[in-house]
Amino acid sequence: ESSFITANTFLVDGGISVGAVKALPPLPPPPAGPKKRLAMAAQRLKLAEAYRRYVRWRPDGPLASKSAYRAARLAYDHFDYAEAIDLFTKVALDHPGAEESEYATNLVLDAYNELGDWRNLNGWAKRFYANAPLVQAHPKLRDDLPKVIEESSFKIIEELEQAKDWEGAAEAYLAFVRDWPATRLAGNALYN
């Protein structure tokens, strides 16, 4: 099996190139309701495996961040969030200065938002915000990540409330207001 990359073409064992990828039919619109994992077409599976293979064998190669991002994007578009999150985080953490790392960061957070996993959303937003090279390379993240941290913190507290842990929720709301005094959610936190 041979795989090689040139400047404009990505050839894989079966001869799949960028032009062939662009010729693939578009994905169907997502079904209504909760998103369920979609099966990938055979060509997309080959392409995703070629991208993952490149990342595995050339993690510091010139196209490693692009390959990881593209494999992650294929998984994300097919609602395979576990695979997508794993690859997107590799792009964001291992290649913070890459053009794709800002998109990868946002898509990790979006995947956790889609899953309703507020704790992981909050944890990853904090981790990305603490990653100085990532935030310096992408200044928009410096503005967006604190909002995500704030709002996901509020969602975590709402989970306590839904679990009828009234005392824990009350303490968490007060701590939230202490941590985020200027937030637009402070009034709701104090009221709750």
Buried (B, 14 or more C-beta within 10 A) or exposed (E): EEBEBEEEEBBBEEEBBEEBBEEEEEEEEEEEEEEEEBEBEEBBEBBBBBBBBBBEEEBEEEBBBBBBBBBBBBBBBBBBBEBBBBBBBBBBBBBBEBEBBBBBBBBBBBBBBBBEBBEBBBBBBBBBBEBEEBBEBBEEBEEBBBEBBBBBBBBBBBBBBEEEBEEEBBEBBEEBBEEBEEBEBBEBBEEB
